[in-house]
Amino acid sequence: MDVSVTAAKAQLTDLVRRAEAGEDVVLTRHGQPAVRLVPVAAKVDPERRAALMRQLAREGGAKALPGPCAARSQDFLYGDDGLPA
């Protein structure tokens, strides 16, 4: 939904509600997009964050998996002819 900045002044509360509900709200100036209204992501409460951290620690999901050495990454990026693979 595109709305001019001038028109948005009169209906800001409604536009905020629509954006919070997931609707794409773009404010325009002289017919050109100027601003997009997007909802702010909800913060995770400290108890929920601690529970997620404990779960990660139990599952070992925070550890990196072994892989090729980064020092030799050019071996995977370029072929024998020196051109990108």
Z-matrix of the N, CA and C atoms (Angstrom, degrees):
N
C 1 1.442
C 2 1.520 1 108.04
N 3 1.309 2 117.33 1 123.43
C 4 1.455 3 123.38 2 176.71
C 5 1.522 4 109.47 3 -102.14
N 6 1.328 5 115.63 4 130.64
C 7 1.462 6 121.64 5 -179.39
C 8 1.525 7 108.03 6 -135.43
N 9 1.316 8 116.67 7 136.75
C 10 1.460 9 119.10 8 177.52
C 11 1.523 10 109.53 9 -69.94
N 12 1.313 11 116.16 10 152.23
C 13 1.466 12 121.01 11 179.70
C 14 1.518 13 110.17 12 -58.52
N 15 1.319 14 116.65 13 -39.47
C 16 1.462 15 120.94 14 179.64
C 17 1.527 16 110.78 15 -61.43
N 18 1.321 17 117.45 16 -46.24
C 19 1.469 18 121.39 17 179.81
C 20 1.521 19 110.85 18 -69.43
N 21 1.325 20 117.21 19 -31.74
C 22 1.466 21 120.90 20 -177.97
C 23 1.520 22 112.01 21 -65.61
N 24 1.322 23 117.22 22 -28.68
C 25 1.464 24 120.55 23 179.96
C 26 1.520 25 111.02 24 -58.13
N 27 1.317 26 116.45 25 -37.40
C 28 1.461 27 120.64 26 -176.70
C 29 1.520 28 112.55 27 -81.28
N 30 1.330 29 117.71 28 -19.97
C 31 1.464 30 119.64 29 -175.04
C 32 1.522 31 113.04 30 -128.33
N 33 1.327 32 117.28 31 30.21
C 34 1.455 33 121.80 32 -175.38
C 35 1.522 34 112.60 33 -58.11
N 36 1.318 35 118.19 34 -44.78
C 37 1.461 36 120.93 35 -179.19
C 38 1.525 37 110.83 36 -58.52
N 39 1.313 38 116.87 37 -45.34
C 40 1.470 39 120.78 38 179.15
C 41 1.522 40 111.13 39 -64.45
N 42 1.314 41 117.76 40 -40.06
C 43 1.465 42 121.13 41 -179.90
C 44 1.521 43 111.41 42 -65.99
N 45 1.332 44 116.38 43 -39.38
C 46 1.464 45 120.29 44 177.26
C 47 1.521 46 110.01 45 -63.45
N 48 1.306 47 118.10 46 -43.72
C 49 1.470 48 121.30 47 178.15
C 50 1.526 49 110.94 48 -60.69
N 51 1.319 50 116.74 49 -42.34
C 52 1.465 51 120.40 50 179.41
C 53 1.528 52 111.12 51 -64.26
N 54 1.326 53 116.85 52 -42.07
C 55 1.461 54 120.58 53 178.49
C 56 1.525 55 110.87 54 -64.07
N 57 1.328 56 116.69 55 -41.79
C 58 1.467 57 120.48 56 177.83
C 59 1.525 58 111.56 57 -62.22
N 60 1.329 59 116.28 58 -30.77
C 61 1.463 60 121.09 59 -179.66
C 62 1.530 61 111.81 60 -80.89
N 63 1.345 62 116.85 61 -3.81
C 64 1.450 63 119.92 62 176.60
C 65 1.513 64 115.77 63 105.20
N 66 1.325 65 117.13 64 -0.88
C 67 1.463 66 119.62 65 179.41
C 68 1.523 67 109.54 66 -75.30
N 69 1.319 68 116.55 67 144.26
C 70 1.462 69 122.31 68 178.73
C 71 1.523 70 108.26 69 -80.70
N 72 1.339 71 116.83 70 112.73
C 73 1.460 72 122.05 71 -178.73
C 74 1.524 73 108.51 72 -116.54
N 75 1.326 74 116.18 73 118.56
C 76 1.461 75 121.82 74 -179.60
C 77 1.528 76 108.20 75 -119.97
N 78 1.330 77 115.67 76 127.39
C 79 1.459 78 120.58 77 176.29
C 80 1.522 79 107.80 78 -93.24
N 81 1.325 80 115.44 79 134.30
C 82 1.458 81 120.32 80 -177.04
C 83 1.519 82 111.02 81 -114.27
N 84 1.320 83 114.50 82 152.90
C 85 1.462 84 121.48 83 175.14
C 86 1.529 85 106.50 84 -129.05
N 87 1.310 86 116.37 85 120.07
C 88 1.471 87 122.32 86 -177.19
C 89 1.526 88 111.06 87 56.74
N 90 1.338 89 116.43 88 36.88
C 91 1.455 90 121.69 89 177.30
C 92 1.515 91 115.48 90 80.73
N 93 1.324 92 117.81 91 -1.72
C 94 1.461 93 121.99 92 -179.60
C 95 1.528 94 109.96 93 -107.56
N 96 1.335 95 118.35 94 137.60
C 97 1.471 96 120.36 95 178.25
C 98 1.523 97 110.79 96 -56.84
N 99 1.331 98 116.48 97 133.45
C 100 1.461 99 120.99 98 -179.09
C 101 1.523 100 111.71 99 -120.84
N 102 1.339 101 116.76 100 -42.76
C 103 1.462 102 121.32 101 -173.92
C 104 1.518 103 109.10 102 -145.41
N 105 1.334 104 115.64 103 143.46
C 106 1.464 105 120.87 104 174.82
C 107 1.532 106 107.80 105 -113.56
N 108 1.327 107 116.31 106 131.23
C 109 1.465 108 120.77 107 176.15
C 110 1.521 109 108.21 108 -89.28
N 111 1.327 110 115.64 109 123.47
C 112 1.465 111 120.67 110 178.53
C 113 1.526 112 108.37 111 -132.60
N 114 1.328 113 116.93 112 146.16
C 115 1.466 114 119.08 113 178.79
C 116 1.526 115 110.86 114 -72.45
N 117 1.310 116 116.20 115 149.24
C 118 1.455 117 122.35 116 175.97
C 119 1.523 118 107.73 117 -81.09
N 120 1.324 119 116.65 118 134.49
C 121 1.466 120 120.44 119 179.45
C 122 1.534 121 109.08 120 -64.64
N 123 1.310 122 115.20 121 138.67
C 124 1.462 123 120.47 122 179.70
C 125 1.525 124 110.26 123 -66.94
N 126 1.321 125 116.17 124 139.13
C 127 1.452 126 120.82 125 178.20
C 128 1.520 127 109.52 126 -77.91
N 129 1.323 128 115.30 127 144.36
C 130 1.461 129 120.57 128 177.11
C 131 1.520 130 107.73 129 -83.95
N 132 1.330 131 116.32 130 130.22
C 133 1.462 132 119.06 131 -179.56
C 134 1.534 133 109.55 132 -69.21
N 135 1.333 134 117.51 133 155.52
C 136 1.468 135 121.27 134 -175.72
C 137 1.532 136 113.88 135 -56.68
N 138 1.327 137 117.82 136 -37.17
C 139 1.466 138 119.88 137 -179.93
C 140 1.524 139 111.23 138 -66.25
N 141 1.316 140 116.57 139 -42.66
C 142 1.467 141 121.08 140 178.63
C 143 1.525 142 110.45 141 -65.36
N 144 1.333 143 117.01 142 -40.79
C 145 1.463 144 121.39 143 178.25
C 146 1.531 145 110.13 144 -61.68
N 147 1.336 146 117.65 145 -44.21
C 148 1.461 147 121.57 146 179.54
C 149 1.526 148 110.65 147 -62.74
N 150 1.339 149 117.12 148 -39.88
C 151 1.463 150 120.71 149 178.69
C 152 1.532 151 110.80 150 -64.10
N 153 1.330 152 116.89 151 -40.62
C 154 1.460 153 120.23 152 177.88
C 155 1.524 154 111.12 153 -64.90
N 156 1.322 155 117.41 154 -40.23
C 157 1.467 156 120.86 155 178.87
C 158 1.526 157 111.13 156 -64.89
N 159 1.344 158 117.31 157 -40.56
C 160 1.467 159 120.23 158 177.34
C 161 1.525 160 110.58 159 -63.55
N 162 1.322 161 116.79 160 -41.06
C 163 1.461 162 120.98 161 179.14
C 164 1.533 163 110.49 162 -62.34
N 165 1.320 164 117.34 163 -43.93
C 166 1.462 165 120.60 164 177.59
C 167 1.521 166 111.68 165 -61.86
N 168 1.326 167 116.73 166 -40.96
C 169 1.459 168 120.52 167 179.80
C 170 1.522 169 111.11 168 -64.36
N 171 1.336 170 117.30 169 -39.21
C 172 1.472 171 121.21 170 178.75
C 173 1.522 172 111.44 171 -66.12
N 174 1.322 173 116.17 172 -42.03
C 175 1.462 174 120.72 173 -175.26
C 176 1.518 175 112.56 174 -84.48
N 177 1.301 176 117.64 175 -10.85
C 178 1.461 177 120.22 176 -178.98
C 179 1.515 178 112.87 177 68.63
N 180 1.326 179 117.68 178 23.57
C 181 1.457 180 121.49 179 -176.68
C 182 1.514 181 114.68 180 -74.54
N 183 1.322 182 118.18 181 -8.37
C 184 1.452 183 119.62 182 -176.65
C 185 1.531 184 112.53 183 -92.33
N 186 1.335 185 117.39 184 -1.38
C 187 1.456 186 119.97 185 -176.96
C 188 1.522 187 110.48 186 -91.33
N 189 1.315 188 115.19 187 141.47
C 190 1.461 189 120.70 188 177.94
C 191 1.521 190 109.66 189 -77.43
N 192 1.314 191 115.41 190 144.77
C 193 1.458 192 120.69 191 177.15
C 194 1.525 193 109.74 192 -88.26
N 195 1.341 194 117.26 193 146.41
C 196 1.463 195 118.56 194 179.15
C 197 1.526 196 110.87 195 -66.04
N 198 1.305 197 116.32 196 146.99
C 199 1.453 198 121.68 197 179.71
C 200 1.510 199 110.27 198 -153.39
N 201 1.313 200 116.87 199 -168.59
C 202 1.466 201 119.05 200 -179.72
C 203 1.527 202 111.00 201 -66.26
N 204 1.305 203 115.71 202 152.65
C 205 1.464 204 122.46 203 179.97
C 206 1.526 205 109.54 204 -67.08
N 207 1.298 206 116.89 205 130.23
C 208 1.462 207 121.08 206 -179.65
C 209 1.522 208 112.01 207 -66.83
N 210 1.325 209 116.80 208 -23.95
C 211 1.460 210 120.17 209 -179.89
C 212 1.524 211 111.44 210 -65.09
N 213 1.327 212 117.20 211 -22.62
C 214 1.460 213 121.39 212 -179.15
C 215 1.528 214 111.22 213 -110.69
N 216 1.325 215 117.66 214 25.38
C 217 1.465 216 120.60 215 -176.33
C 218 1.522 217 112.52 216 -63.26
N 219 1.336 218 117.73 217 -26.17
C 220 1.458 219 119.36 218 178.78
C 221 1.526 220 111.31 219 -62.71
N 222 1.334 221 118.01 220 -24.01
C 223 1.464 222 120.77 221 178.23
C 224 1.530 223 110.91 222 -63.40
N 225 1.327 224 117.53 223 -27.75
C 226 1.457 225 121.52 224 -178.45
C 227 1.527 226 111.74 225 -92.86
N 228 1.328 227 116.70 226 -16.86
C 229 1.455 228 120.75 227 -176.85
C 230 1.526 229 113.37 228 -91.89
N 231 1.345 230 116.69 229 -28.62
C 232 1.453 231 120.86 230 -174.87
C 233 1.519 232 111.07 231 -124.38
N 234 1.312 233 116.22 232 144.83
C 235 1.449 234 121.66 233 176.84
C 236 1.516 235 111.44 234 -81.41
N 237 1.323 236 116.62 235 -178.20
C 238 1.462 237 121.67 236 -179.52
C 239 1.528 238 112.15 237 -63.61
N 240 1.329 239 116.97 238 -23.61
C 241 1.459 240 120.79 239 179.83
C 242 1.531 241 113.15 240 -84.74
N 243 1.336 242 116.94 241 -1.01
C 244 1.453 243 121.55 242 178.30
C 245 1.521 244 113.89 243 86.01
N 246 1.335 245 117.52 244 0.44
C 247 1.455 246 121.86 245 179.30
C 248 1.524 247 109.49 246 -94.11
N 249 1.340 248 116.98 247 155.99
C 250 1.471 249 118.88 248 177.90
C 251 1.522 250 111.55 249 -56.10
N 252 1.325 251 114.93 250 137.19
C 253 1.469 252 120.96 251 -178.33
C 254 1.513 253 111.51 252 -72.22
